[in-house]
Amino acid sequence: MQIRCYHCHKPYALSKDAVATALDILSEEKLHHYNARCPHCGKSTQIGFDALKRAAPNWTPKEETPSDEQSA
Ligand SMILES: [Zn+2]
C-alpha cells in the first residue's frame, strides 16, 4: 500500500507482507494504529487498522479466541 509520510510528506510503499505483519501485530496487541517507519526520514507514520485491512482484504487474524473464558 502507498503511504505518505506524515513528517516529510514523501510517499513510500508498504509491501503486502509488511501490511500482513502489521495487521498480525495490531490484532495480537489490540492496537489501533501501526507505526510504519519512513525510509526517507526515519520517522514513523501511524496507519489505522482499517486502512491496513483495506490494503490486505485477504488477511485474517492468526488465532481467533473462540470463547472468552473470563466471561462471568
Ligand atoms: Zn518521512
N, CA, C, O and the ligand as a Tripos MOL2 file, in Angstrom:
@<TRIPOS>MOLECULE
protein
  289   287    73     0     0
PROTEIN
NO_CHARGES

@<TRIPOS>ATOM
      1 N           0.8450   -1.1860    0.0000 N.3       1 MET1
      2 CA          0.0000    0.0000    0.0000 C.3       1 MET1
      3 C           0.8760    1.2290    0.0000 C.2       1 MET1
      4 O           2.0110    1.2000    0.4760 O.2       1 MET1
      5 N           0.3390    2.3150   -0.5400 N.am      2 GLN2
      6 CA          1.0870    3.5530   -0.6010 C.3       2 GLN2
      7 C           0.8060    4.3880    0.6430 C.2       2 GLN2
      8 O          -0.3420    4.5460    1.0590 O.2       2 GLN2
      9 N           1.8530    4.9050    1.2130 N.am      3 ILE3
     10 CA          1.7360    5.7270    2.4000 C.3       3 ILE3
     11 C           2.4130    7.0540    2.1180 C.2       3 ILE3
     12 O           3.4380    7.1200    1.4400 O.2       3 ILE3
     13 N           1.8250    8.0940    2.6440 N.am      4 ARG4
     14 CA          2.5310    9.3670    2.5690 C.3       4 ARG4
     15 C           3.0250    9.6970    3.9700 C.2       4 ARG4
     16 O           2.2570    9.7320    4.9320 O.2       4 ARG4
     17 N           4.3210    9.9370    4.0550 N.am      5 CYS5
     18 CA          4.9160   10.2040    5.3520 C.3       5 CYS5
     19 C           4.3020   11.4610    5.9730 C.2       5 CYS5
     20 O           4.1570   12.5020    5.3310 O.2       5 CYS5
     21 N           3.9540   11.3150    7.2380 N.am      6 TYR6
     22 CA          3.3280   12.4140    7.9590 C.3       6 TYR6
     23 C           4.3320   13.5260    8.2380 C.2       6 TYR6
     24 O           3.9570   14.6790    8.4470 O.2       6 TYR6
     25 N           5.5980   13.1680    8.2390 N.am      7 HIS7
     26 CA          6.6250   14.1170    8.6510 C.3       7 HIS7
     27 C           7.2790   14.8180    7.4620 C.2       7 HIS7
     28 O           7.3700   16.0460    7.4380 O.2       7 HIS7
     29 N           7.7350   14.0400    6.4730 N.am      8 CYS8
     30 CA          8.4270   14.6490    5.3390 C.3       8 CYS8
     31 C           7.5500   14.6710    4.0820 C.2       8 CYS8
     32 O           7.9450   15.2270    3.0570 O.2       8 CYS8
     33 N           6.3630   14.0680    4.1630 N.am      9 HIS9
     34 CA          5.3560   14.1130    3.0950 C.3       9 HIS9
     35 C           5.7960   13.4130    1.8210 C.2       9 HIS9
     36 O           5.2380   13.6460    0.7480 O.2       9 HIS9
     37 N           6.7910   12.5600    1.9430 N.am     10 LYS10
     38 CA          7.1840   11.7740    0.7790 C.3      10 LYS10
     39 C           6.4200   10.4510    0.7920 C.2      10 LYS10
     40 O           6.1750    9.8750    1.8520 O.2      10 LYS10
     41 N           6.0480    9.9780   -0.3920 N.am     11 PRO11
     42 CA          5.3390    8.7080   -0.4490 C.3      11 PRO11
     43 C           6.3020    7.5270   -0.3770 C.2      11 PRO11
     44 O           7.4360    7.5920   -0.8500 O.2      11 PRO11
     45 N           5.8200    6.4630    0.2220 N.am     12 TYR12
     46 CA          6.5680    5.2170    0.1890 C.3      12 TYR12
     47 C           5.5850    4.0730    0.2570 C.2      12 TYR12
     48 O           4.4180    4.2510    0.6070 O.2      12 TYR12
     49 N           6.0800    2.8840   -0.0880 N.am     13 ALA13
     50 CA          5.1980    1.7280   -0.1940 C.3      13 ALA13
     51 C           5.4280    0.7660    0.9560 C.2      13 ALA13
     52 O           6.5490    0.5650    1.4240 O.2      13 ALA13
     53 N           4.3370    0.1870    1.3870 N.am     14 LEU14
     54 CA          4.4170   -0.8910    2.3710 C.3      14 LEU14
     55 C           4.0470   -2.1750    1.6270 C.2      14 LEU14
     56 O           2.9720   -2.2650    1.0350 O.2      14 LEU14
     57 N           4.9300   -3.1550    1.6590 N.am     15 SER15
     58 CA          4.6780   -4.3730    0.9020 C.3      15 SER15
     59 C           3.5140   -5.1470    1.5080 C.2      15 SER15
     60 O           3.1230   -4.9170    2.6530 O.2      15 SER15
     61 N           2.9770   -6.0560    0.7280 N.am     16 LYS16
     62 CA          1.8570   -6.8690    1.2080 C.3      16 LYS16
     63 C           2.2450   -7.6260    2.4690 C.2      16 LYS16
     64 O           1.4620   -7.7280    3.4130 O.2      16 LYS16
     65 N           3.4650   -8.1550    2.4710 N.am     17 ASP17
     66 CA          3.9350   -8.8720    3.6480 C.3      17 ASP17
     67 C           3.9930   -7.9590    4.8590 C.2      17 ASP17
     68 O           3.6190   -8.3480    5.9650 O.2      17 ASP17
     69 N           4.4650   -6.7430    4.6380 N.am     18 ALA18
     70 CA          4.5770   -5.8030    5.7430 C.3      18 ALA18
     71 C           3.2010   -5.4230    6.2770 C.2      18 ALA18
     72 O           3.0150   -5.2550    7.4830 O.2      18 ALA18
     73 N           2.2420   -5.2910    5.3640 N.am     19 VAL19
     74 CA          0.8750   -4.9820    5.7830 C.3      19 VAL19
     75 C           0.3160   -6.1320    6.6180 C.2      19 VAL19
     76 O          -0.2950   -5.9130    7.6640 O.2      19 VAL19
     77 N           0.5350   -7.3690    6.1390 N.am     20 ALA20
     78 CA          0.0290   -8.5340    6.8720 C.3      20 ALA20
     79 C           0.6890   -8.6300    8.2370 C.2      20 ALA20
     80 O           0.0280   -8.9380    9.2280 O.2      20 ALA20
     81 N           1.9870   -8.3680    8.2940 N.am     21 THR21
     82 CA          2.6940   -8.3970    9.5760 C.3      21 THR21
     83 C           2.1540   -7.3340   10.5160 C.2      21 THR21
     84 O           1.9700   -7.5740   11.7090 O.2      21 THR21
     85 N           1.9020   -6.1610    9.9630 N.am     22 ALA22
     86 CA          1.3610   -5.0820   10.7860 C.3      22 ALA22
     87 C           0.0010   -5.4670   11.3520 C.2      22 ALA22
     88 O          -0.2860   -5.2130   12.5220 O.2      22 ALA22
     89 N          -0.8290   -6.0770   10.5240 N.am     23 LEU23
     90 CA         -2.1530   -6.5000   10.9850 C.3      23 LEU23
     91 C          -2.0350   -7.5600   12.0680 C.2      23 LEU23
     92 O          -2.7940   -7.5470   13.0360 O.2      23 LEU23
     93 N          -1.0810   -8.4840   11.9100 N.am     24 ASP24
     94 CA         -0.8510   -9.5000   12.9350 C.3      24 ASP24
     95 C          -0.5100   -8.8430   14.2660 C.2      24 ASP24
     96 O          -1.0530   -9.2050   15.3090 O.2      24 ASP24
     97 N           0.3920   -7.8780   14.2150 N.am     25 ILE25
     98 CA          0.8360   -7.2070   15.4370 C.3      25 ILE25
     99 C          -0.3320   -6.4630   16.0850 C.2      25 ILE25
    100 O          -0.5530   -6.5550   17.2920 O.2      25 ILE25
    101 N          -1.0630   -5.7340   15.2670 N.am     26 LEU26
    102 CA         -2.1750   -4.9520   15.8130 C.3      26 LEU26
    103 C          -3.2270   -5.8400   16.4480 C.2      26 LEU26
    104 O          -3.7440   -5.5270   17.5200 O.2      26 LEU26
    105 N          -3.5470   -6.9490   15.7910 N.am     27 SER27
    106 CA         -4.6020   -7.8020   16.3360 C.3      27 SER27
    107 C          -4.1130   -8.5120   17.5880 C.2      27 SER27
    108 O          -4.8880   -8.7420   18.5160 O.2      27 SER27
    109 N          -2.8220   -8.8620   17.6190 N.am     28 GLU28
    110 CA         -2.2900   -9.5410   18.7940 C.3      28 GLU28
    111 C          -2.2120   -8.6050   19.9910 C.2      28 GLU28
    112 O          -2.5060   -8.9950   21.1210 O.2      28 GLU28
    113 N          -1.8190   -7.3860   19.7310 N.am     29 GLU29
    114 CA         -1.6040   -6.4550   20.8420 C.3      29 GLU29
    115 C          -2.7830   -5.5140   21.0420 C.2      29 GLU29
    116 O          -2.7420   -4.6070   21.8730 O.2      29 GLU29
    117 N          -3.8210   -5.7460   20.2730 N.am     30 LYS30
    118 CA         -5.0480   -4.9560   20.3960 C.3      30 LYS30
    119 C          -4.7760   -3.4610   20.2250 C.2      30 LYS30
    120 O          -5.2610   -2.6230   20.9840 O.2      30 LYS30
    121 N          -3.9920   -3.1690   19.2090 N.am     31 LEU31
    122 CA         -3.6940   -1.7750   18.9030 C.3      31 LEU31
    123 C          -4.5520   -1.3110   17.7360 C.2      31 LEU31
    124 O          -5.1180   -2.1260   17.0070 O.2      31 LEU31
    125 N          -4.6430   -0.0220   17.5680 N.am     32 HIS32
    126 CA         -5.4790    0.5280   16.5060 C.3      32 HIS32
    127 C          -4.6520    1.1820   15.4030 C.2      32 HIS32
    128 O          -5.1540    1.4610   14.3140 O.2      32 HIS32
    129 N          -3.3820    1.4180   15.7030 N.am     33 HIS33
    130 CA         -2.5300    2.0420   14.6990 C.3      33 HIS33
    131 C          -1.2100    1.3050   14.6140 C.2      33 HIS33
    132 O          -0.6790    0.8150   15.6110 O.2      33 HIS33
    133 N          -0.6990    1.2420   13.4090 N.am     34 TYR34
    134 CA          0.6180    0.6710   13.2030 C.3      34 TYR34
    135 C           1.5760    1.8000   12.8460 C.2      34 TYR34
    136 O           1.2450    2.6810   12.0530 O.2      34 TYR34
    137 N           2.7550    1.7650   13.4360 N.am     35 ASN35
    138 CA          3.7570    2.7730   13.1310 C.3      35 ASN35
    139 C           4.6490    2.2770   11.9980 C.2      35 ASN35
    140 O           5.4920    1.4010   12.1900 O.2      35 ASN35
    141 N           4.4480    2.8500   10.8210 N.am     36 ALA36
    142 CA          5.2670    2.4790    9.6710 C.3      36 ALA36
    143 C           6.4260    3.4620    9.5680 C.2      36 ALA36
    144 O           6.2380    4.6770    9.5070 O.2      36 ALA36
    145 N           7.6170    2.9050    9.5510 N.am     37 ARG37
    146 CA          8.7960    3.7570    9.5470 C.3      37 ARG37
    147 C           9.0800    4.2610    8.1360 C.2      37 ARG37
    148 O           9.1390    3.4850    7.1830 O.2      37 ARG37
    149 N           9.2500    5.5380    8.0270 N.am     38 CYS38
    150 CA          9.5130    6.1530    6.7340 C.3      38 CYS38
    151 C          10.9630    5.9050    6.3270 C.2      38 CYS38
    152 O          11.8740    6.1550    7.1170 O.2      38 CYS38
    153 N          11.1940    5.4130    5.0950 N.am     39 PRO39
    154 CA         12.5630    5.1660    4.6430 C.3      39 PRO39
    155 C          13.3040    6.4640    4.3080 C.2      39 PRO39
    156 O          14.5260    6.4540    4.1630 O.2      39 PRO39
    157 N          12.5940    7.5530    4.1860 N.am     40 HIS40
    158 CA         13.2170    8.8190    3.8180 C.3      40 HIS40
    159 C          13.7510    9.5650    5.0370 C.2      40 HIS40
    160 O          14.8990   10.0100    5.0560 O.2      40 HIS40
    161 N          12.9030    9.6940    6.0500 N.am     41 CYS41
    162 CA         13.3120   10.4980    7.2030 C.3      41 CYS41
    163 C          13.4490    9.6610    8.4720 C.2      41 CYS41
    164 O          13.9520   10.1530    9.4820 O.2      41 CYS41
    165 N          13.0060    8.3980    8.4340 N.am     42 GLY42
    166 CA         13.2040    7.5140    9.5740 C.3      42 GLY42
    167 C          12.1740    7.6770   10.6720 C.2      42 GLY42
    168 O          12.2400    6.9950   11.6940 O.2      42 GLY42
    169 N          11.2280    8.5720   10.4710 N.am     43 LYS43
    170 CA         10.1940    8.7400   11.4800 C.3      43 LYS43
    171 C           9.0000    7.8440   11.1730 C.2      43 LYS43
    172 O           8.8780    7.3020   10.0740 O.2      43 LYS43
    173 N           8.1320    7.7000   12.1520 N.am     44 SER44
    174 CA          7.0160    6.7810   11.9980 C.3      44 SER44
    175 C           5.7350    7.5240   11.6690 C.2      44 SER44
    176 O           5.4510    8.5970   12.2010 O.2      44 SER44
    177 N           4.9830    6.9200   10.7850 N.am     45 THR45
    178 CA          3.6540    7.4260   10.4590 C.3      45 THR45
    179 C           2.6400    6.3960   10.9160 C.2      45 THR45
    180 O           2.8040    5.2030   10.6650 O.2      45 THR45
    181 N           1.6050    6.8490   11.5780 N.am     46 GLN46
    182 CA          0.5930    5.9270   12.0650 C.3      46 GLN46
    183 C          -0.3800    5.5680   10.9530 C.2      46 GLN46
    184 O          -0.8690    6.4280   10.2210 O.2      46 GLN46
    185 N          -0.6420    4.2790   10.8500 N.am     47 ILE47
    186 CA         -1.6110    3.7960    9.8720 C.3      47 ILE47
    187 C          -2.7120    3.0770   10.6210 C.2      47 ILE47
    188 O          -2.4440    2.2030   11.4460 O.2      47 ILE47
    189 N          -3.9270    3.4340   10.3410 N.am     48 GLY48
    190 CA         -5.0590    2.8430   11.0370 C.3      48 GLY48
    191 C          -5.2900    1.3970   10.6340 C.2      48 GLY48
    192 O          -4.9590    0.9860    9.5220 O.2      48 GLY48
    193 N          -5.8540    0.6430   11.5420 N.am     49 PHE49
    194 CA         -6.1410   -0.7690   11.2990 C.3      49 PHE49
    195 C          -7.0230   -0.9290   10.0590 C.2      49 PHE49
    196 O          -6.7890   -1.8120    9.2340 O.2      49 PHE49
    197 N          -8.0320   -0.0750    9.9340 N.am     50 ASP50
    198 CA         -8.9480   -0.1920    8.8040 C.3      50 ASP50
    199 C          -8.2420    0.0160    7.4740 C.2      50 ASP50
    200 O          -8.5250   -0.6730    6.4940 O.2      50 ASP50
    201 N          -7.3230    0.9690    7.4500 N.am     51 ALA51
    202 CA         -6.5980    1.2460    6.2140 C.3      51 ALA51
    203 C          -5.7310    0.0470    5.8330 C.2      51 ALA51
    204 O          -5.6330   -0.3100    4.6590 O.2      51 ALA51
    205 N          -5.1050   -0.5710    6.8340 N.am     52 LEU52
    206 CA         -4.2900   -1.7570    6.5780 C.3      52 LEU52
    207 C          -5.1700   -2.8900    6.0570 C.2      52 LEU52
    208 O          -4.7950   -3.6110    5.1310 O.2      52 LEU52
    209 N          -6.3250   -3.0320    6.6560 N.am     53 LYS53
    210 CA         -7.2100   -4.1200    6.2650 C.3      53 LYS53
    211 C          -7.6920   -3.9430    4.8310 C.2      53 LYS53
    212 O          -7.8540   -4.9170    4.0950 O.2      53 LYS53
    213 N          -7.9170   -2.7030    4.4450 N.am     54 ARG54
    214 CA         -8.3330   -2.4460    3.0690 C.3      54 ARG54
    215 C          -7.2230   -2.8110    2.0920 C.2      54 ARG54
    216 O          -7.4830   -3.2240    0.9610 O.2      54 ARG54
    217 N          -5.9810   -2.6530    2.5460 N.am     55 ALA55
    218 CA         -4.8460   -2.9760    1.6840 C.3      55 ALA55
    219 C          -4.5950   -4.4720    1.6180 C.2      55 ALA55
    220 O          -3.9400   -4.9580    0.6960 O.2      55 ALA55
    221 N          -5.1180   -5.2040    2.5990 N.am     56 ALA56
    222 CA         -4.9320   -6.6550    2.6300 C.3      56 ALA56
    223 C          -6.2680   -7.3190    2.9530 C.2      56 ALA56
    224 O          -6.4600   -7.8470    4.0480 O.2      56 ALA56
    225 N          -7.1930   -7.2850    1.9820 N.am     57 PRO57
    226 CA         -8.5420   -7.7960    2.2410 C.3      57 PRO57
    227 C          -8.5700   -9.2940    2.5320 C.2      57 PRO57
    228 O          -9.5330   -9.7980    3.1080 O.2      57 PRO57
    229 N          -7.5190  -10.0020    2.1360 N.am     58 ASN58
    230 CA         -7.4980  -11.4460    2.3720 C.3      58 ASN58
    231 C          -6.9330  -11.8210    3.7290 C.2      58 ASN58
    232 O          -6.9290  -12.9920    4.1070 O.2      58 ASN58
    233 N          -6.4550  -10.8240    4.4590 N.am     59 TRP59
    234 CA         -5.8510  -11.1050    5.7510 C.3      59 TRP59
    235 C          -6.9180  -11.5380    6.7550 C.2      59 TRP59
    236 O          -8.0090  -10.9710    6.8120 O.2      59 TRP59
    237 N          -6.5790  -12.5510    7.5390 N.am     60 THR60
    238 CA         -7.4610  -12.9590    8.6330 C.3      60 THR60
    239 C          -6.6180  -13.1050    9.8830 C.2      60 THR60
    240 O          -5.4360  -13.4380    9.7970 O.2      60 THR60
    241 N          -7.1990  -12.8660   11.0310 N.am     61 PRO61
    242 CA         -6.4280  -12.9850   12.2700 C.3      61 PRO61
    243 C          -5.8650  -14.3910   12.4310 C.2      61 PRO61
    244 O          -6.5280  -15.3790   12.1160 O.2      61 PRO61
    245 N          -4.6300  -14.4670   12.9250 N.am     62 LYS62
    246 CA         -3.9510  -15.7510   13.0730 C.3      62 LYS62
    247 C          -4.7240  -16.6890   13.9730 C.2      62 LYS62
    248 O          -5.0760  -17.8020   13.5850 O.2      62 LYS62
    249 N          -4.9770  -16.2260   15.1670 N.am     63 GLU63
    250 CA         -5.6860  -17.0810   16.1200 C.3      63 GLU63
    251 C          -6.8760  -16.3200   16.6730 C.2      63 GLU63
    252 O          -6.7550  -15.2540   17.2770 O.2      63 GLU63
    253 N          -8.0110  -16.9140   16.4400 N.am     64 GLU64
    254 CA         -9.2100  -16.2910   16.9790 C.3      64 GLU64
    255 C          -9.5400  -16.9390   18.3080 C.2      64 GLU64
    256 O          -9.4750  -18.1590   18.4580 O.2      64 GLU64
    257 N          -9.8870  -16.1160   19.2520 N.am     65 THR65
    258 CA        -10.2890  -16.6780   20.5350 C.3      65 THR65
    259 C         -11.7610  -17.0550   20.4290 C.2      65 THR65
    260 O         -12.6370  -16.1910   20.3830 O.2      65 THR65
    261 N         -12.0210  -18.3710   20.3910 N.am     66 PRO66
    262 CA        -13.3750  -18.8400   20.1320 C.3      66 PRO66
    263 C         -14.3480  -18.4990   21.2570 C.2      66 PRO66
    264 O         -15.5110  -18.1810   21.0110 O.2      66 PRO66
    265 N         -13.8660  -18.5690   22.4770 N.am     67 SER67
    266 CA        -14.7730  -18.2470   23.5750 C.3      67 SER67
    267 C         -13.9950  -17.5130   24.6480 C.2      67 SER67
    268 O         -12.8330  -17.8220   24.9120 O.2      67 SER67
    269 N         -14.6170  -16.5800   25.2370 N.am     68 ASP68
    270 CA        -13.9770  -15.8120   26.2860 C.3      68 ASP68
    271 C         -14.1400  -16.5430   27.6070 C.2      68 ASP68
    272 O         -15.2410  -16.6500   28.1480 O.2      68 ASP68
    273 N         -13.0020  -17.0530   28.1250 N.am     69 GLU69
    274 CA        -13.1030  -17.8800   29.3250 C.3      69 GLU69
    275 C         -13.4040  -17.0600   30.5660 C.2      69 GLU69
    276 O         -13.8780  -17.5770   31.5770 O.2      69 GLU69
    277 N         -13.1210  -15.7830   30.4650 N.am     70 GLN70
    278 CA        -13.2810  -14.9760   31.6610 C.3      70 GLN70
    279 C         -14.6580  -14.3250   31.7390 C.2      70 GLN70
    280 O         -14.9140  -13.4810   32.5970 O.2      70 GLN70
    281 N         -15.5300  -14.7290   30.8390 N.am     71 SER71
    282 CA        -16.8690  -14.1580   30.9200 C.3      71 SER71
    283 C         -17.6150  -14.7520   32.1040 C.2      71 SER71
    284 O         -17.7860  -15.9670   32.2000 O.2      71 SER71
    285 N         -18.0380  -13.9190   32.9630 N.am     72 ALA72
    286 CA        -18.7100  -14.4210   34.1540 C.3      72 ALA72
    287 C         -20.0410  -13.7190   34.3330 C.2      72 ALA72
    288 O         -20.7660  -14.0030   35.2860 O.2      72 ALA72
    289 ZN          9.3870   10.7460    6.1430 Zn       73 ZN73
@<TRIPOS>BOND
     1     1     2 1
     2     2     3 1
     3     3     4 2
     4     3     5 am
     5     5     6 1
     6     6     7 1
     7     7     8 2
     8     7     9 am
     9     9    10 1
    10    10    11 1
    11    11    12 2
    12    11    13 am
    13    13    14 1
    14    14    15 1
    15    15    16 2
    16    15    17 am
    17    17    18 1
    18    18    19 1
    19    19    20 2
    20    19    21 am
    21    21    22 1
    22    22    23 1
    23    23    24 2
    24    23    25 am
    25    25    26 1
    26    26    27 1
    27    27    28 2
    28    27    29 am
    29    29    30 1
    30    30    31 1
    31    31    32 2
    32    31    33 am
    33    33    34 1
    34    34    35 1
    35    35    36 2
    36    35    37 am
    37    37    38 1
    38    38    39 1
    39    39    40 2
    40    39    41 am
    41    41    42 1
    42    42    43 1
    43    43    44 2
    44    43    45 am
    45    45    46 1
    46    46    47 1
    47    47    48 2
    48    47    49 am
    49    49    50 1
    50    50    51 1
    51    51    52 2
    52    51    53 am
    53    53    54 1
    54    54    55 1
    55    55    56 2
    56    55    57 am
    57    57    58 1
    58    58    59 1
    59    59    60 2
    60    59    61 am
    61    61    62 1
    62    62    63 1
    63    63    64 2
    64    63    65 am
    65    65    66 1
    66    66    67 1
    67    67    68 2
    68    67    69 am
    69    69    70 1
    70    70    71 1
    71    71    72 2
    72    71    73 am
    73    73    74 1
    74    74    75 1
    75    75    76 2
    76    75    77 am
    77    77    78 1
    78    78    79 1
    79    79    80 2
    80    79    81 am
    81    81    82 1
    82    82    83 1
    83    83    84 2
    84    83    85 am
    85    85    86 1
    86    86    87 1
    87    87    88 2
    88    87    89 am
    89    89    90 1
    90    90    91 1
    91    91    92 2
    92    91    93 am
    93    93    94 1
    94    94    95 1
    95    95    96 2
    96    95    97 am
    97    97    98 1
    98    98    99 1
    99    99   100 2
   100    99   101 am
   101   101   102 1
   102   102   103 1
   103   103   104 2
   104   103   105 am
   105   105   106 1
   106   106   107 1
   107   107   108 2
   108   107   109 am
   109   109   110 1
   110   110   111 1
   111   111   112 2
   112   111   113 am
   113   113   114 1
   114   114   115 1
   115   115   116 2
   116   115   117 am
   117   117   118 1
   118   118   119 1
   119   119   120 2
   120   119   121 am
   121   121   122 1
   122   122   123 1
   123   123   124 2
   124   123   125 am
   125   125   126 1
   126   126   127 1
   127   127   128 2
   128   127   129 am
   129   129   130 1
   130   130   131 1
   131   131   132 2
   132   131   133 am
   133   133   134 1
   134   134   135 1
   135   135   136 2
   136   135   137 am
   137   137   138 1
   138   138   139 1
   139   139   140 2
   140   139   141 am
   141   141   142 1
   142   142   143 1
   143   143   144 2
   144   143   145 am
   145   145   146 1
   146   146   147 1
   147   147   148 2
   148   147   149 am
   149   149   150 1
   150   150   151 1
   151   151   152 2
   152   151   153 am
   153   153   154 1
   154   154   155 1
   155   155   156 2
   156   155   157 am
   157   157   158 1
   158   158   159 1
   159   159   160 2
   160   159   161 am
   161   161   162 1
   162   162   163 1
   163   163   164 2
   164   163   165 am
   165   165   166 1
   166   166   167 1
   167   167   168 2
   168   167   169 am
   169   169   170 1
   170   170   171 1
   171   171   172 2
   172   171   173 am
   173   173   174 1
   174   174   175 1
   175   175   176 2
   176   175   177 am
   177   177   178 1
   178   178   179 1
   179   179   180 2
   180   179   181 am
   181   181   182 1
   182   182   183 1
   183   183   184 2
   184   183   185 am
   185   185   186 1
   186   186   187 1
   187   187   188 2
   188   187   189 am
   189   189   190 1
   190   190   191 1
   191   191   192 2
   192   191   193 am
   193   193   194 1
   194   194   195 1
   195   195   196 2
   196   195   197 am
   197   197   198 1
   198   198   199 1
   199   199   200 2
   200   199   201 am
   201   201   202 1
   202   202   203 1
   203   203   204 2
   204   203   205 am
   205   205   206 1
   206   206   207 1
   207   207   208 2
   208   207   209 am
   209   209   210 1
   210   210   211 1
   211   211   212 2
   212   211   213 am
   213   213   214 1
   214   214   215 1
   215   215   216 2
   216   215   217 am
   217   217   218 1
   218   218   219 1
   219   219   220 2
   220   219   221 am
   221   221   222 1
   222   222   223 1
   223   223   224 2
   224   223   225 am
   225   225   226 1
   226   226   227 1
   227   227   228 2
   228   227   229 am
   229   229   230 1
   230   230   231 1
   231   231   232 2
   232   231   233 am
   233   233   234 1
   234   234   235 1
   235   235   236 2
   236   235   237 am
   237   237   238 1
   238   238   239 1
   239   239   240 2
   240   239   241 am
   241   241   242 1
   242   242   243 1
   243   243   244 2
   244   243   245 am
   245   245   246 1
   246   246   247 1
   247   247   248 2
   248   247   249 am
   249   249   250 1
   250   250   251 1
   251   251   252 2
   252   251   253 am
   253   253   254 1
   254   254   255 1
   255   255   256 2
   256   255   257 am
   257   257   258 1
   258   258   259 1
   259   259   260 2
   260   259   261 am
   261   261   262 1
   262   262   263 1
   263   263   264 2
   264   263   265 am
   265   265   266 1
   266   266   267 1
   267   267   268 2
   268   267   269 am
   269   269   270 1
   270   270   271 1
   271   271   272 2
   272   271   273 am
   273   273   274 1
   274   274   275 1
   275   275   276 2
   276   275   277 am
   277   277   278 1
   278   278   279 1
   279   279   280 2
   280   279   281 am
   281   281   282 1
   282   282   283 1
   283   283   284 2
   284   283   285 am
   285   285   286 1
   286   286   287 1
   287   287   288 2
@<TRIPOS>SUBSTRUCTURE
     1 MET1         2 RESIDUE 1 A MET
     2 GLN2         6 RESIDUE 1 A GLN
     3 ILE3        10 RESIDUE 1 A ILE
     4 ARG4        14 RESIDUE 1 A ARG
     5 CYS5        18 RESIDUE 1 A CYS
     6 TYR6        22 RESIDUE 1 A TYR
     7 HIS7        26 RESIDUE 1 A HIS
     8 CYS8        30 RESIDUE 1 A CYS
     9 HIS9        34 RESIDUE 1 A HIS
    10 LYS10       38 RESIDUE 1 A LYS
    11 PRO11       42 RESIDUE 1 A PRO
    12 TYR12       46 RESIDUE 1 A TYR
    13 ALA13       50 RESIDUE 1 A ALA
    14 LEU14       54 RESIDUE 1 A LEU
    15 SER15       58 RESIDUE 1 A SER
    16 LYS16       62 RESIDUE 1 A LYS
    17 ASP17       66 RESIDUE 1 A ASP
    18 ALA18       70 RESIDUE 1 A ALA
    19 VAL19       74 RESIDUE 1 A VAL
    20 ALA20       78 RESIDUE 1 A ALA
    21 THR21       82 RESIDUE 1 A THR
    22 ALA22       86 RESIDUE 1 A ALA
    23 LEU23       90 RESIDUE 1 A LEU
    24 ASP24       94 RESIDUE 1 A ASP
    25 ILE25       98 RESIDUE 1 A ILE
    26 LEU26      102 RESIDUE 1 A LEU
    27 SER27      106 RESIDUE 1 A SER
    28 GLU28      110 RESIDUE 1 A GLU
    29 GLU29      114 RESIDUE 1 A GLU
    30 LYS30      118 RESIDUE 1 A LYS
    31 LEU31      122 RESIDUE 1 A LEU
    32 HIS32      126 RESIDUE 1 A HIS
    33 HIS33      130 RESIDUE 1 A HIS
    34 TYR34      134 RESIDUE 1 A TYR
    35 ASN35      138 RESIDUE 1 A ASN
    36 ALA36      142 RESIDUE 1 A ALA
    37 ARG37      146 RESIDUE 1 A ARG
    38 CYS38      150 RESIDUE 1 A CYS
    39 PRO39      154 RESIDUE 1 A PRO
    40 HIS40      158 RESIDUE 1 A HIS
    41 CYS41      162 RESIDUE 1 A CYS
    42 GLY42      166 RESIDUE 1 A GLY
    43 LYS43      170 RESIDUE 1 A LYS
    44 SER44      174 RESIDUE 1 A SER
    45 THR45      178 RESIDUE 1 A THR
    46 GLN46      182 RESIDUE 1 A GLN
    47 ILE47      186 RESIDUE 1 A ILE
    48 GLY48      190 RESIDUE 1 A GLY
    49 PHE49      194 RESIDUE 1 A PHE
    50 ASP50      198 RESIDUE 1 A ASP
    51 ALA51      202 RESIDUE 1 A ALA
    52 LEU52      206 RESIDUE 1 A LEU
    53 LYS53      210 RESIDUE 1 A LYS
    54 ARG54      214 RESIDUE 1 A ARG
    55 ALA55      218 RESIDUE 1 A ALA
    56 ALA56      222 RESIDUE 1 A ALA
    57 PRO57      226 RESIDUE 1 A PRO
    58 ASN58      230 RESIDUE 1 A ASN
    59 TRP59      234 RESIDUE 1 A TRP
    60 THR60      238 RESIDUE 1 A THR
    61 PRO61      242 RESIDUE 1 A PRO
    62 LYS62      246 RESIDUE 1 A LYS
    63 GLU63      250 RESIDUE 1 A GLU
    64 GLU64      254 RESIDUE 1 A GLU
    65 THR65      258 RESIDUE 1 A THR
    66 PRO66      262 RESIDUE 1 A PRO
    67 SER67      266 RESIDUE 1 A SER
    68 ASP68      270 RESIDUE 1 A ASP
    69 GLU69      274 RESIDUE 1 A GLU
    70 GLN70      278 RESIDUE 1 A GLN
    71 SER71      282 RESIDUE 1 A SER
    72 ALA72      286 RESIDUE 1 A ALA
    73 ZN73       289 GROUP 0 **** ****
